Amino acid sequence: MHSDQGSVYTSYSYQEAIKRKSITMSMSRKGTPADNACIESFHASLKSETIYLDGLKNESTSIIIQTVVDYISYYNKNRIQQKLDYRFPIEYRQAAV
């Protein structure tokens, strides 16, 4: 899992939870959001196309989780990406394999 060096990701409890699940953690350099540009872009799209657009700021955790799960599926299977030669991410990945 890759993240920035925010306090949530560097906290002891988060690090322990990651270890328990045998997840390898990597972090971008401090103060360099360009290191994580792809995910920063994804998060911006997720927020602008769901949370803010649909007014979900005050919804329950379960609604937010389902919204994120649905958006990830949409993003990978139905959202054309200019940077991927106007293909869907899943289509681009399959062509690369």
Kinemage of the C-alpha trace (Angstrom):
@kinemage 1
@onewidth
@group {chain A} dominant
@subgroup {mainchain}
@vectorlist {calphas} color= white
{ca met a 1} P 0.000 0.000 0.000
{ca his a 2} L 1.339 3.429 -0.921
{ca ser a 3} L 0.446 6.620 0.924
{ca asp a 4} L 1.732 10.012 1.875
{ca gln a 5} L 3.281 10.598 5.288
{ca gly a 6} L 0.098 11.864 6.886
{ca ser a 7} L -0.407 11.328 10.602
{ca val a 8} L -2.986 8.584 10.062
{ca tyr a 9} L -0.571 6.481 7.994
{ca thr a 10} L 2.412 6.993 10.293
{ca ser a 11} L 0.508 6.294 13.520
{ca tyr a 12} L 1.501 3.273 15.569
{ca ser a 13} L -1.993 1.730 15.475
{ca tyr a 14} L -2.223 2.032 11.678
{ca gln a 15} L 1.247 0.571 11.180
{ca glu a 16} L 0.391 -2.358 13.467
{ca ala a 17} L -2.872 -3.019 11.587
{ca ile a 18} L -0.963 -3.047 8.286
{ca lys a 19} L 1.593 -5.508 9.689
{ca arg a 20} L -1.147 -7.838 10.999
{ca lys a 21} L -2.589 -8.045 7.503
{ca ser a 22} L 0.861 -8.677 5.953
{ca ile a 23} L 0.558 -5.584 3.766
{ca thr a 24} L 3.756 -3.977 2.513
{ca met a 25} L 3.721 -0.243 3.100
{ca ser a 26} L 5.507 2.443 1.107
{ca met a 27} L 5.334 6.194 1.532
{ca ser a 28} L 6.092 9.121 -0.692
{ca arg a 29} L 8.742 11.592 0.382
{ca lys a 30} L 7.636 14.248 2.830
{ca gly a 31} L 6.140 17.328 1.162
{ca thr a 32} L 6.236 15.893 -2.372
{ca pro a 33} L 2.682 15.159 -3.547
{ca ala a 34} L 4.016 14.572 -7.075
{ca asp a 35} L 5.450 11.267 -5.788
{ca asn a 36} L 1.884 10.096 -5.425
{ca ala a 37} L 0.340 11.966 -8.369
{ca cys a 38} L -1.739 9.076 -9.742
{ca ile a 39} L -3.560 8.396 -6.496
{ca glu a 40} L -3.909 12.117 -5.751
{ca ser a 41} L -5.640 12.465 -9.127
{ca phe a 42} L -7.848 9.444 -8.422
{ca his a 43} L -8.885 10.837 -5.036
{ca ala a 44} L -9.707 14.208 -6.603
{ca ser a 45} L -11.909 12.465 -9.195
{ca leu a 46} L -13.553 10.280 -6.557
{ca lys a 47} L -14.426 13.277 -4.402
{ca ser a 48} L -15.616 15.551 -7.203
{ca glu a 49} L -17.620 12.844 -8.998
{ca thr a 50} L -19.266 11.285 -5.936
{ca ile a 51} L -18.867 12.811 -2.489
{ca tyr a 52} L -19.261 16.477 -3.481
{ca leu a 53} L -21.515 15.950 -6.506
{ca asp a 54} L -23.968 13.707 -4.662
{ca gly a 55} L -23.794 15.635 -1.394
{ca leu a 56} L -22.551 12.646 0.590
{ca lys a 57} L -20.506 14.554 3.165
{ca asn a 58} L -22.857 13.700 6.037
{ca glu a 59} L -23.822 10.150 5.067
{ca ser a 60} L -23.212 7.018 7.101
{ca thr a 61} L -19.972 5.087 6.830
{ca ser a 62} L -21.706 2.187 5.059
{ca ile a 63} L -23.066 4.493 2.339
{ca ile a 64} L -19.641 6.078 1.833
{ca ile a 65} L -17.971 2.645 1.651
{ca gln a 66} L -20.477 1.421 -0.945
{ca thr a 67} L -20.039 4.636 -2.934
{ca val a 68} L -16.257 4.155 -2.993
{ca val a 69} L -16.559 0.470 -3.977
{ca asp a 70} L -18.959 1.364 -6.804
{ca tyr a 71} L -16.751 4.229 -7.979
{ca ile a 72} L -13.617 2.046 -8.102
{ca ser a 73} L -15.476 -0.429 -10.311
{ca tyr a 74} L -16.774 2.376 -12.540
{ca tyr a 75} L -13.350 4.046 -12.704
{ca asn a 76} L -11.571 0.851 -13.747
{ca lys a 77} L -14.186 -0.547 -16.126
{ca asn a 78} L -16.099 2.407 -17.587
{ca arg a 79} L -14.177 5.671 -17.231
{ca ile a 80} L -12.034 6.396 -20.289
{ca gln a 81} L -8.621 7.845 -19.430
{ca gln a 82} L -6.867 10.217 -21.807
{ca lys a 83} L -3.482 9.321 -20.299
{ca leu a 84} L -4.158 5.642 -21.135
{ca asp a 85} L -4.723 6.203 -24.866
{ca tyr a 86} L -8.445 6.778 -24.283
{ca arg a 87} L -8.969 3.345 -22.765
{ca phe a 88} L -10.377 2.115 -19.480
{ca pro a 89} L -7.738 1.266 -16.844
{ca ile a 90} L -8.661 -2.427 -16.873
{ca glu a 91} L -8.427 -2.500 -20.669
{ca tyr a 92} L -5.039 -0.767 -20.584
{ca arg a 93} L -3.692 -3.157 -17.953
{ca gln a 94} L -4.849 -6.232 -19.874
{ca ala a 95} L -3.110 -4.944 -23.006
{ca ala a 96} L 0.105 -4.405 -21.032
{ca val a 97} L 0.159 -7.954 -19.637
